[in-house]
Amino acid sequence: MAWLVVLLLFGLIGIGMPIGFALMISATIAMALSGIDLIMAPIQLFSGVNKVVLLAIPLFIFMGELMGATSISDRIIGLARALVGWMRGGLAHVNVVTSMFMAEMSGSAVADAAVMSKIFVPSMAKQGYPKPFAASVTATSATLGIIIPPSIPMVLYGVTTNTSIKDLFLAGIIPGLILGAAFMLTSYIFATRENHPVDAKFQLPRLVSSFVDALVPLLIPVLVVGGLIGGFVTPTEASALGVVAALMYGWVVRRDLTLRDVYRLAATTVRQTSVVMMIIAGSAVLGQFLANEQIPQQIAAALGGITDSFVLRMLLINVFLLLLGMFLHASAAIIVVVPMLLPLSQEMGIHPVHFGVIVCLNLGIGQQTPPVASVLLTVCSATGLRIEEVMGYCKWFILAMFITLLIVSFTPWTALSFI
């Protein structure tokens, strides 16, 4: 029956059905065939999304939309240029550092990729960078949006596993910095091989001026995440605080936003949130079937029975998550699969927070890897490039992500130092 559900789920997704509906239909059919009362389906649909902490998802999305629609991105880029533009291949490093700053504001890799691809790919092409290289840097560095807090996938993981979202946000800081450094090192290697230009000489007055210009935008996410980490607010309250701060800055202080802009951004937020919530609701129905059939325990026992080696088990989990991320939306992958793997990870002695970072890193790699490759496709769509053109460079950045994944997987302190 479990294989029937998997085949039906992927078959429906393969013909283009939205993932949320595919989850609901396949799970309901499986429940009917296995004799579970179908009254449980609507009950699970409602209970799956009836959680206050899930309000943080639309609010974080709205905060990111508000901040992305103002002059904030220009100020962040100015600061990044002053910080790292003097290095060989400066604009590529600026791209990565900007994504690290923007990751504090959106929590979504796809959203960051959509914004950054329109800004950086044309600018880098004008300076002589190969366009596929510029697209690769933009796509892969956008993955920082789901590692560096606030992170929507981490919120989903926290809700799914009853893990502290505050701890998950703290755990993403060091892995996010390691991943950013890996991207910059990869960019520097290409810069020396292909003689990429320096963006601008280092000037301390310029750095100070850029920092002052970007100070308030940078303080907004620091206020939000800092309030959560300090225990002053809940995740939902922190996200609401971020929305209010972004509105005040963009609408009242800078006057970059109009009432029409706010309405348009709110409508975009509703559309993005509806996709995530449908996936969560559908996953709740599927979760009911999986729990009744004890599928998580069976998978954990099967994987655990292959080998007793911690290293091999960890590699098997990573390979499984990597393959899953290539075919499933990150939200669906977290909600459907994490409950299956969590018993095995706990048996191996992996801290739930550490495991959450491992899951997000794996799914981040999946966002760059065909056939789904949601982030890579977003950048290709915005730039008019074909995936095969971009993959010539992108594969090396994916390798950097994989090395980072191995470092974080086998050195728990990278994720657990701050909790």
Phi and psi in degrees as a GROMACS rama.xvg file:
@    title "Ramachandran Plot"
@    xaxis  label "Phi"
@    yaxis  label "Psi"
@TYPE xy
-62.2941  -42.5644  ALA-2
-65.0956  -35.0986  TRP-3
-61.2904  -43.3722  LEU-4
-61.789  -45.8946  VAL-5
-61.4714  -47.3824  VAL-6
-63.3754  -42.6834  LEU-7
-65.1266  -42.7293  LEU-8
-59.8552  -51.6435  LEU-9
-70.0848  -30.4385  PHE-10
-64.2805  -44.6388  GLY-11
-65.0853  -41.2086  LEU-12
-64.1023  -38.9178  ILE-13
-63.3667  -29.5825  GLY-14
-89.264  6.8034  ILE-15
97.5619  8.46092  GLY-16
-72.6509  136.986  MET-17
-52.7661  142.031  PRO-18
-59.5387  -40.198  ILE-19
-58.527  -45.941  GLY-20
-68.1539  -38.8763  PHE-21
-60.2148  -41.2573  ALA-22
-63.8742  -45.4027  LEU-23
-63.0553  -47.0498  MET-24
-65.7572  -49.2779  ILE-25
-63.2204  -40.4047  SER-26
-68.0415  -40.4572  ALA-27
-65.4346  -42.1199  THR-28
-62.2242  -43.7085  ILE-29
-62.7089  -40.3609  ALA-30
-62.6485  -42.0982  MET-31
-64.2667  -43.178  ALA-32
-70.5678  -27.7283  LEU-33
-93.5168  3.15906  SER-34
86.213  11.4384  GLY-35
-78.3193  135.921  ILE-36
-59.2516  125.163  ASP-37
-70.5785  -9.66487  LEU-38
-62.6764  -20.7084  ILE-39
-70.2005  -24.0208  MET-40
-62.5575  -55.7318  ALA-41
-64.3813  -32.4915  PRO-42
-62.4917  -44.2938  ILE-43
-70.0572  -35.3283  GLN-44
-56.5025  -44.7628  LEU-45
-73.2362  -47.9143  PHE-46
-66.1375  -27.6939  SER-47
-62.9157  -31.8522  GLY-48
-109.742  0.501746  VAL-49
-87.0771  60.7368  ASN-50
-134.944  126.034  LYS-51
-58.938  -37.1638  VAL-52
-63.4293  -23.2367  VAL-53
-68.0053  -16.5614  LEU-54
-61.6608  -21.6165  LEU-55
-63.5806  -28.5446  ALA-56
-65.1655  -57.3822  ILE-57
-62.2825  -32.3124  PRO-58
-70.8014  -40.4205  LEU-59
-65.8717  -38.0906  PHE-60
-62.7519  -44.6199  ILE-61
-63.9518  -41.0012  PHE-62
-58.762  -45.5973  MET-63
-63.2944  -40.5492  GLY-64
-63.914  -43.1113  GLU-65
-63.1135  -44.1165  LEU-66
-72.6357  -31.2142  MET-67
-72.3108  -22.6056  GLY-68
-89.2295  -2.07136  ALA-69
-103.081  -170.945  THR-70
-79.9159  8.45756  SER-71
-59.7769  -43.9272  ILE-72
-59.8212  -39.1838  SER-73
-63.5412  -40.2219  ASP-74
-68.7952  -39.0331  ARG-75
-65.9402  -42.5126  ILE-76
-63.0933  -39.7014  ILE-77
-60.8833  -42.2309  GLY-78
-66.3329  -43.5576  LEU-79
-61.8368  -38.7869  ALA-80
-64.9028  -40.4453  ARG-81
-68.3798  -31.0142  ALA-82
-76.5829  -48.8317  LEU-83
-127.898  2.70409  VAL-84
-65.4908  -17.1929  GLY-85
-78.7986  -10.8743  TRP-86
-78.8568  157.342  MET-87
-60.2844  129.982  ARG-88
73.5827  37.3609  GLY-89
-52.6796  -43.6106  GLY-90
-69.2191  -28.3421  LEU-91
-66.3483  -41.7989  ALA-92
-67.119  -36.8079  HIS-93
-61.4193  -40.1959  VAL-94
-57.499  -48.464  ASN-95
-65.7935  -47.8086  VAL-96
-64.6224  -38.348  VAL-97
-61.3138  -41.9056  THR-98
-63.3692  -34.664  SER-99
-65.6831  -40.434  MET-100
-68.9547  -44.1585  PHE-101
-67.0465  -26.2365  MET-102
-60.9501  -26.5009  ALA-103
-70.0524  -13.4019  GLU-104
-111.199  -27.1183  MET-105
-111.334  -42.1677  SER-106
76.7033  7.15071  GLY-107
-132.015  124.65  SER-108
-68.2369  -39.2483  ALA-109
-64.0549  -42.6329  VAL-110
-62.8636  -44.4279  ALA-111
-62.169  -41.563  ASP-112
-64.0967  -40.4168  ALA-113
-62.5361  -40.2232  ALA-114
-75.3413  -49.9951  VAL-115
-67.849  -31.5204  MET-116
-65.4232  -32.2801  SER-117
-75.9615  -23.1943  LYS-118
-92.8931  -51.3173  ILE-119
-86.5883  -38.4641  PHE-120
-61.3865  -48.2191  VAL-121
-62.6788  -39.9708  PRO-122
-64.5556  -43.0989  SER-123
-68.7503  -37.0422  MET-124
-63.4688  -37.8381  ALA-125
-64.4709  -31.1298  LYS-126
-85.533  3.19072  GLN-127
99.6835  3.21641  GLY-128
-72.477  141.626  TYR-129
-58.9467  133.17  PRO-130
-60.3511  -40.2195  LYS-131
-61.8538  -34.0127  PRO-132
-65.7884  -44.8332  PHE-133
-60.4822  -40.9513  ALA-134
-66.6266  -37.4933  ALA-135
-64.5064  -46.2295  SER-136
-60.8178  -44.1323  VAL-137
-63.9347  -44.9629  THR-138
-66.1965  -49.7156  ALA-139
-70.3825  -38.8496  THR-140
-68.8111  -22.3215  SER-141
-63.9214  -22.8031  ALA-142
-61.2434  -22.7999  THR-143
-57.7999  -22.102  LEU-144
-63.5986  -22.1389  GLY-145
-103.892  2.56251  ILE-146
-108.593  -50.4165  ILE-147
-77.0244  131.134  ILE-148
-68.2354  151.799  PRO-149
-79.1444  146.909  PRO-150
-129.438  122.196  SER-151
-64.4041  -43.7824  ILE-152
-58.7083  -34.0979  PRO-153
-68.609  -35.5111  MET-154
-61.4225  -45.3384  VAL-155
-62.8299  -42.6081  LEU-156
-61.9127  -43.652  TYR-157
-61.2483  -42.2114  GLY-158
-66.6786  -42.2526  VAL-159
-66.7826  -38.2533  THR-160
-107.56  2.48823  THR-161
58.3877  41.4143  ASN-162
-102.731  146.687  THR-163
-60.5043  121.033  SER-164
-68.2991  -33.0833  ILE-165
-59.472  -46.9903  LYS-166
-64.4117  -37.8991  ASP-167
-64.1445  -40.9576  LEU-168
-62.9582  -43.4339  PHE-169
-62.6139  -38.5767  LEU-170
-67.4955  -22.5399  ALA-171
-81.6226  -9.59907  GLY-172
-67.302  -57.0057  ILE-173
-65.6994  -46.9555  ILE-174
-57.7604  -35.6783  PRO-175
-64.5922  -40.9807  GLY-176
-67.6273  -39.893  LEU-177
-62.7672  -43.4537  ILE-178
-64.9123  -41.2613  LEU-179
-62.0043  -41.7983  GLY-180
-64.1174  -37.762  ALA-181
-64.1641  -40.1695  ALA-182
-65.4351  -40.5464  PHE-183
-67.3434  -38.5877  MET-184
-63.5944  -43.5158  LEU-185
-61.8834  -42.9614  THR-186
-63.0657  -39.3762  SER-187
-65.6062  -37.6088  TYR-188
-61.8195  -45.1134  ILE-189
-66.6243  -35.6152  PHE-190
-63.2017  -40.8065  ALA-191
-72.8104  -35.0058  THR-192
-73.2444  -36.5134  ARG-193
-108.404  6.51688  GLU-194
57.3836  51.7541  ASN-195
-71.1137  148.642  HIS-196
-78.0875  161.018  PRO-197
-81.8553  139.845  VAL-198
-76.489  -47.1636  ASP-199
-165.916  152.326  ALA-200
-68.8521  151.072  LYS-201
-71.9107  130.163  PHE-202
-136.742  118.71  GLN-203
-60.4126  -44.4428  LEU-204
-58.3782  -37.4118  PRO-205
-65.8712  -39.9421  ARG-206
-63.0793  -45.2838  LEU-207
-62.6907  -44.5492  VAL-208
-63.1081  -42.9861  SER-209
-65.7748  -37.4879  SER-210
-65.5236  -41.4475  PHE-211
-63.1838  -43.0241  VAL-212
-62.1871  -36.7294  ASP-213
-94.4494  0.581753  ALA-214
-60.9185  -49.7848  LEU-215
-64.6554  -47.1647  VAL-216
-57.2875  -36.8676  PRO-217
-71.666  -30.3424  LEU-218
-72.6128  -25.679  LEU-219
-61.9923  -54.8044  ILE-220
-66.1428  -31.3461  PRO-221
-63.4775  -40.3705  VAL-222
-63.2279  -43.664  LEU-223
-65.6911  -55.9112  VAL-224
-67.798  -38.461  VAL-225
-63.3838  -40.0145  GLY-226
-63.511  -37.4137  GLY-227
-69.2892  -47.3493  LEU-228
-64.5619  -37.0744  ILE-229
-73.9597  -7.8129  GLY-230
81.7904  12.8811  GLY-231
-81.9719  -26.6419  PHE-232
-138.265  158.645  VAL-233
-82.6875  168.296  THR-234
-55.2835  -40.9553  PRO-235
-66.2772  -43.7454  THR-236
-65.7556  -36.7952  GLU-237
-63.5322  -43.002  ALA-238
-66.2933  -39.067  SER-239
-64.0933  -40.3541  ALA-240
-59.8735  -40.8181  LEU-241
-63.611  -39.7238  GLY-242
-63.3422  -46.0176  VAL-243
-61.6795  -44.7291  VAL-244
-63.7272  -42.5734  ALA-245
-65.3099  -39.7765  ALA-246
-63.9009  -44.9908  LEU-247
-61.7174  -42.1263  MET-248
-70.1707  -48.2065  TYR-249
-77.7633  -31.885  GLY-250
-96.8238  -40.7152  TRP-251
-96.057  -48.8528  VAL-252
-77.7317  -57.4683  VAL-253
-87.1527  -23.1812  ARG-254
58.0315  34.68  ARG-255
-80.2272  -20.4968  ASP-256
-110.941  143.504  LEU-257
-110.833  171.113  THR-258
-60.4926  -36.6388  LEU-259
-64.9085  -39.3187  ARG-260
-62.3094  -43.7748  ASP-261
-61.8847  -43.1954  VAL-262
-61.933  -44.3384  TYR-263
-62.5938  -43.2574  ARG-264
-68.2331  -35.4098  LEU-265
-65.0071  -39.8744  ALA-266
-64.442  -40.4444  ALA-267
-62.2147  -41.342  THR-268
-61.3298  -42.6327  THR-269
-61.5888  -43.0112  VAL-270
-63.5209  -45.4651  ARG-271
-65.1531  -40.0431  GLN-272
-67.2026  -38.3528  THR-273
-61.4614  -36.0347  SER-274
-62.8989  -48.3255  VAL-275
-64.1392  -43.3827  VAL-276
-67.2447  -35.793  MET-277
-64.3727  -38.1946  MET-278
-65.1688  -43.0388  ILE-279
-62.8422  -44.6963  ILE-280
-63.3075  -45.371  ALA-281
-63.8092  -37.9364  GLY-282
-66.8478  -30.9861  SER-283
-65.7772  -39.2924  ALA-284
-65.5424  -45.4848  VAL-285
-62.4112  -37.7115  LEU-286
-61.3991  -35.3477  GLY-287
-62.4768  -44.6531  GLN-288
-63.4672  -45.8952  PHE-289
-62.4184  -39.1758  LEU-290
-66.2559  -42.4409  ALA-291
-63.4198  -36.1804  ASN-292
-88.0198  -2.93197  GLU-293
56.2451  38.0189  GLN-294
-65.186  -41.6559  ILE-295
-57.0241  -43.5851  PRO-296
-66.3126  -36.7906  GLN-297
-66.6308  -41.9171  GLN-298
-65.8527  -44.2812  ILE-299
-59.6416  -42.0991  ALA-300
-66.9097  -38.6099  ALA-301
-65.7381  -46.7424  ALA-302
-66.7757  -40.508  LEU-303
-68.1445  -27.0243  GLY-304
-78.596  -13.8169  GLY-305
-68.4563  -42.2139  ILE-306
-155.231  154.854  THR-307
-95.8815  -6.39969  ASP-308
-73.4371  126.59  SER-309
-59.8023  -43.7524  PHE-310
-61.6439  -47.5263  VAL-311
-67.0533  -37.7911  LEU-312
-63.0965  -43.3202  ARG-313
-62.0506  -42.0084  MET-314
-64.8899  -38.7492  LEU-315
-63.3878  -42.2738  LEU-316
-62.0879  -44.6029  ILE-317
-63.8182  -42.5231  ASN-318
-62.975  -42.8364  VAL-319
-60.7075  -45.87  PHE-320
-67.7817  -38.1734  LEU-321
-61.3269  -46.7101  LEU-322
-63.8468  -39.5998  LEU-323
-63.2202  -43.1403  LEU-324
-64.6573  -21.1977  GLY-325
-73.7858  -18.9159  MET-326
-120.518  -22.0832  PHE-327
-116.519  147.788  LEU-328
-59.2129  141.897  HIS-329
-55.8024  -40.8188  ALA-330
-62.2557  -45.6082  SER-331
-65.386  -41.2553  ALA-332
-61.1353  -42.9917  ALA-333
-64.875  -47.2203  ILE-334
-73.7069  -34.9515  ILE-335
-82.993  -43.9606  VAL-336
-96.5176  -33.1873  VAL-337
-56.764  -42.8315  VAL-338
-60.556  -25.1549  PRO-339
-74.9084  -38.3356  MET-340
-89.8905  -19.4949  LEU-341
-59.5166  -42.6747  LEU-342
-58.5963  -39.8968  PRO-343
-66.8461  -42.1227  LEU-344
-63.7626  -37.7098  SER-345
-69.2867  -37.4645  GLN-346
-62.3967  -32.7262  GLU-347
-80.5216  -6.80604  MET-348
85.0719  18.0093  GLY-349
-82.8649  127.922  ILE-350
-63.5104  137.561  HIS-351
-56.4203  -34.3525  PRO-352
-68.1509  -45.3976  VAL-353
-58.8744  -43.096  HIS-354
-63.8413  -35.7549  PHE-355
-61.0965  -41.7934  GLY-356
-66.1942  -40.9124  VAL-357
-60.0741  -43.5305  ILE-358
-61.0594  -47.286  VAL-359
-64.6664  -38.5458  CYS-360
-63.8725  -43.9955  LEU-361
-60.6925  -46.0527  ASN-362
-70.5581  -27.7623  LEU-363
-63.7523  -40.3448  GLY-364
-64.4858  -39.3143  ILE-365
-61.4649  -30.0393  GLY-366
-68.6391  -12.1395  GLN-367
-106.509  -3.92216  GLN-368
-114.885  122.996  THR-369
-59.3525  154.137  PRO-370
-85.657  -24.9107  PRO-371
-77.2055  -61.2563  VAL-372
42.8829  56.2216  ALA-373
-58.0575  -42.5048  SER-374
-71.7628  -45.4339  VAL-375
-61.2978  -41.391  LEU-376
-65.2307  -34.9947  LEU-377
-61.5663  -45.3543  THR-378
-67.9087  -42.4582  VAL-379
-62.3503  -40.2433  CYS-380
-64.045  -40.0574  SER-381
-72.6058  -27.268  ALA-382
-104.816  -10.3968  THR-383
77.1068  13.9605  GLY-384
-91.6283  153.645  LEU-385
-87.399  150.955  ARG-386
-58.8055  -40.9898  ILE-387
-64.1421  -28.0455  GLU-388
-67.9862  -45.3176  GLU-389
-72.9744  -32.7363  VAL-390
-64.2366  -22.9269  MET-391
-56.954  -38.3023  GLY-392
-92.9837  -38.8822  TYR-393
-61.0885  -32.0461  CYS-394
-60.534  -30.6872  LYS-395
-75.2845  -34.3079  TRP-396
-70.8535  -34.6405  PHE-397
-64.4047  -37.8826  ILE-398
-60.2823  -41.9818  LEU-399
-61.4834  -37.8071  ALA-400
-66.2833  -40.0545  MET-401
-65.7401  -40.5839  PHE-402
-63.4761  -42.2897  ILE-403
-60.2382  -41.6647  THR-404
-58.3706  -44.5703  LEU-405
-64.5831  -41.1406  LEU-406
-59.8699  -48.3721  ILE-407
-68.2454  -37.2563  VAL-408
-63.0654  -39.6221  SER-409
-104.336  3.71952  PHE-410
-129.729  83.0166  THR-411
-55.0908  -27.3065  PRO-412
-60.9728  -26.0106  TRP-413
-61.2596  -29.6714  THR-414
-100.637  -23.0749  ALA-415
-107.7  3.45707  LEU-416
-61.2898  -34.9017  SER-417
-98.978  -0.583397  PHE-418
